Amino acid sequence: QVQLVESGGGLVRPGGSLVLTCAASGFHLPYYRLGWFRQAPGKEREAVGCIDGDGRSYRGVPLYSDSTESRFTISKDYTDNTVHLQMNALKPEDTAVYYCATDLVLNAGSGCYLKAQKYDRWGQGTQVTVAS
């Protein structure tokens, strides 16, 4: 069964850091395009960043939304089939439910999307709250 599960959310003070994890089951996540999104109360879901799939001699390259201001980093963990979202210098406006998503399309070197409608497999989300 194909499944994505996010974890690592919580309460953090402004300026702090968190690492979110997207764990996949039923498929080998590093081969597929993966996006990170967030949704704050009363707002539309917005892209945080994404990373495209690996190939035989290619490692996926991340792409970030302007809203992250170079504070966030996406990385793959090949030992446990996960993708991480490292978030630094967090601000109250980063408070949201964070989701990972994939389109389950093998796409090494084809880039990734910062549009939610391009993905059709989603995790349940993990809450991130930035407050003092």
C-alpha positions, -999 to +999 in steps of 0.1 A: +000+000+000+014+034-010+015+057+019+032+090+030+035+099+067+048+132+080+063+136+114+085+160+134+061+189+139+056+207+172+059+239+190+091+260+185+101+295+195+108+321+169+143+317+155+143+280+163+146+250+141+127+218+133+132+188+110+102+173+094+102+138+080+082+123+052+083+085+054+071+064+025+058+029+023+049+008-006+074+025-030+110+037-031+106+073-024+140+086-037+130+077-073+100+099-073+092+136-073+083+148-038+068+181-027+065+199+006+035+221+012+019+240+041-015+254+049-022+279+076-057+285+090-078+304+065-052+303+038-046+283+007-021+255+006+012+268-006+044+252-017+075+251+005+098+232-019+102+200-038+128+176-051+128+155-082+135+118-084+169+100-086+181+081-116+208+056-122+235+084-123+214+113-112+205+126-077+174+147-073+178+185-071+157+205-047+137+236-057+124+261-031+096+285-029+105+322-025+086+322+008+113+300+025+139+327+020+167+301+019+158+290+055+146+255+045+165+226+031+151+194+015+172+162+017+168+125+010+177+098+035+185+066+016+187+044+046+151+046+056+131+058+026+124+092+039+127+129+028+135+155+054+126+192+055+151+211+077+136+244+088+158+271+104+152+306+117+115+299+120+090+327+121+055+329+135+042+331+099+057+296+093+029+283+115+009+258+095+001+222+088+029+208+067+023+181+041+044+160+018+031+147-015+042+127-046+028+120-080+043+085-081+059+092-115+094+081-122+110+113-134+148+114-128+161+147-140+127+161-150+124+186-122+097+190-097+066+211-092+057+238-067+020+234-075-002+213-052-025+201-081+005+183-097+005+158-068-021+131-060-007+112-031-006+131+002+003+125+038-020+135+067+001+165+076+020+175+107+014+207+127+042+233+131+035+261+155+060+289+159+053+310+190+069+325+221 
